[in-house]
Amino acid sequence: MRILLVEDTVDLAEATQGQFTQNGIACDLAFTLADANNFLAVQRYDAIVLDINLPDGNGTDLLRALRRDGNLAPVLMLTAQFSVDDKVSAFSVGADDYLVKPFDYRELEARIHAMLRRNLSDKSGEIILAGLSFNPTASVAHINGERLNLTRREFALLSMLVRHRDQVFSKERILEGLYSFDDAIVGLNAIELYVARLRKKLIGSGVGIKTLRGLGYQLDVE
Amino acid sequence: MSNKATKGQTLSLTMRLTVGLGGLLLFGGIVLTLAAFAYGRVAARDAFDRLLVGAANTIASNISISDGQLVVDLPRSAFDLLALAPNDRIAYEVRGVNGELVTGYALDVIPDRPMTFSDMPHYFDADFFGEPARFVRTTRTFSERQFSGTVQVVVGQTILARQELAFDITKRALLGLLIGGIAVLGMALVVVRSALRPLEKIADTIRQRDPRDLTQIDQHAPKEISDMVSSLNAFMQRLEQQFDVMRNLISDTAHQLRTPVAALRAQSDFALRESDEIKRAQIVSKIHSRSLSLGRLLDQMLSRAMVIHRIESARRETLDLRDIALTLIDDGDHSLIYPDHDIHLEIGPEPILVYGDLISLTEAAKNLLSNALAHGVAPVTIGVESTNSHACIWVRDLGDGPQVELDIGDRFVRSSVSKGKSAGLGLSIAKSVADAFEGRLELVRNEAGFKISILLPLKRGNDV
C-alpha cells in the first residue's frame, strides 16, 4: 500500500511517516501543494492524507482538482480547526473522512484502512430503497447521492431495519443488536431517542420508520 | 470596516426633509397657482363686468322718446368708465323694439335668446373683429303713448385688461406662497438641525473617547434618542464583557500552556542527556503522557473559549437533555482513551426539556464525563432526570470526587493545571454553562460515590 501525506508541519509529518514505514506502509511526504501535485503526476496512491492549511494554498483546492481530474483515491482530511461545522464541510468538499489534530497514530491508520475497505467494497451488495442507498460492506449510506453522516450505532440500527425490513423490531431486540458488543449500558429508553434521530436523518429519502404501538419499529418504504 | 459603513450612508435627514417639503410645496404651488388663476379670472371678470353694465345702463338711461322716435344721446361718462381699461376696444349698439339698429356698430352678436323683459343684464362672450370680447345686454322698456316696447343696449369690450388683472392677482398670490414656502423650508431645516444635535453630540462624545473606554454614555437625551443610547450602552457593555473574557482567557492561557510546555521541555532535555536506555524510555513515556494531557487541556481551553463565546451569542432553543447524554455515550471518544471503562446511561421514557444552547451544554456535560473517566473510579454513569422545577444532567462514579471543595474559581483552575490535571478547567466550563442558562452545579459525595449535576430550570412539555 502506498499513501501520500500532505502536511507542512515537518516534525508531525516526519513522525507520522516514520510510523507508517514501521508498519509496512509506503508513505511519500509532501510539504506543499506544489510538491503534492508533482508526486500525484507520477505516482498512483491508494489513499491521500491531506492537511487543510498549507503554505501555498488550501488542501480543499487540491481535493477539488483531484476529483475534477477523475482521481477517486480516498482522501482523509486533517484539520486543526475547532468547530462542529467542520465535520460537515469536510464531507461536503468530497473528503472520505476527517481527523482533528492532535490525533493518535493508531486512529489515523485505522481510519485509512476503513476508507480503503469502503473503496474496495463491492457495489453489488448495495441495497437501494427509494432515495436511500445502503452499503453494508462499506458501512456508508447515501440519500439521493449525498453521504449520510451517521454515528456507528445509528448505522447499526439502520442496518438492522434495512436488512430485515419485513420484520418488526422490539426495543429489547434493537438494544441487543446495538450493544451486544459494547461496554456502554444504556437501557431501553435510549432506543426511542436513536429511532427519533435516525428518522430525522432519513427525511427526504422516501424511507421512514414506523412505530407499531406495543410491538416496536419497522422500516417503511414509500 | 468603518469605512464601508460611512460610505453606505443614505440620503441625509436634512436632504430628505428638503426634498419632501420641496415636493409638497411644489405640488401645493401648482394646485394653488391653478386656484389663484381661476380666482383671479373670476375677480377680474366681476370687476370689469360692473364697469360694462354701468356703461350700458348709462347709455340706456340716456335714451329718450321724441315724437315717437328713439333718440340716443350717447353720454361721454359711459365711455369714461370703460376707458379705465386703456388698451381695450369698445363696441356698442342700440336696437329698437323690432331689433332694428338705432345707433352703434352692427354687431350681430346678440344670442338667439328670447328677451326676458327683465331688468337683469345678460352677459355673454363673443368675438369682436377676431378678438375675444365680453358683452353685456341691458334692456329698457318704454310704455308711453307715443312709444311702447323694449329697447336693447349692447356694450362690449375686449378682455386684455381682464387678463392682465387675472395674471396680476395670480402673481401676487404666488409671490406670497413663495415667501411662505421658503420660510417653512428654512424653519424646517433649523428644526431638523436642532433635533439632530443630540445625535451629533453623542457621536462627538464617542469619537473623542479612548478606544478602551467602554463606560456608559450619559443617558440625558430626548426620548426618541434615549432608546438608541441605551441600546448603544448595552452593546458597549457586551463588548466590555467580551474584552474581559478575552483578557482573562489570554492570561489563563499563558499560564496553562506554559506550565505543561515547560514540563515537556524539561523532560525532553533530561532525556537527551540520559544515557541509560531504560531510564530514557521511562522519560519518553512520561513525555508522551504529558503531551496527551496537553492535548486534552488544549481541547478544554478551546472548548471553554467556544462555550463562553456561544453563551454570549448563540441562539437558544428547546432541548431534550436525554439527547445530550446519549450523544456523549455515542461520541466514542472515551472508548478510545479509556477502553476498559464501563459507562452506563440512565434516562427515563419522557423528554427532559430545557432552554439553552446544545453545543455549550454538550461541552459542559462532556467535561464532567471526562473528569469522571480520568479521575474517578469506574463504572461511570451519566443520567438525566427531573424534579418539580429542575432538569438535571449528572455524572456519577464510585470515587470520592475532587479533593477540593466546590470553589470553582481561577485559583482552582490554576492549581490543577500545575499537577497536569485539567479537572478544574472542566468544572469551570460546566459552571459557566450552568450559570449562563440560569442553573447551577451541584456536588453530592456519599457512600455511593461522587455525583456532580448540572441543574437547569425545567421547561414544561406543553411550553414547546
Interface residues (C-beta under 8 A of the other chain):
Chain A: F82 S83 V84 P102 D104 E107 T151 R152 R153 E154 D183 A184 I185 V186 G187 N189 A190 E192 L193 Y194 R197
Chain B: S291 G295 L298 D299 L302 S303 M306 D320 R322 D323 L326 I329 D330 D331 G332 S335 L336 H341 D342 I343 H344 L345 E346 I347 G348 P349 I359
